[in-house]
Amino acid sequence: MSQSYSKTSYTSYSSSSTSSIDPNSHTTTTQRYAEESYTDPTMGTTTRRAAQTNNEPPVSQTVSVPPGGGRATITGYGGQEATRRIEDVSERDEQAARDRDYEEKIEDE
């Protein structure tokens, strides 16, 4: 399975804010959330997220994925850094189906 990549880069941004009032204590809780994602066919995708409750310091996270998948680097939310593997499993699943078909065919002969 060959992959093709667009030569176009793009950026998306979204944010939200919610407020609620505790009916018993009459305190207000405000939560804010923002996310920005930048994709470049040669550099991969970087997503930055930030969240804040009331006037506490915001917490943030950055996820970077190289082009075509591979190991994603995740930083933030407490300062931990993690690396996770992201892979396209469609080819693996297709191969497993072909292997099963072949084994069934051999058993039938």
Beta strands, then each sheet from edge to edge (+ up, - down):
strand 1: 10-21
strand 2: 28-40
strand 3: 44-53
strand 4: 59-65
strand 5: 70-76
strand 6: 80-86
sheet 1: 1+ 2- 3+ 4- 5+ 6-
end
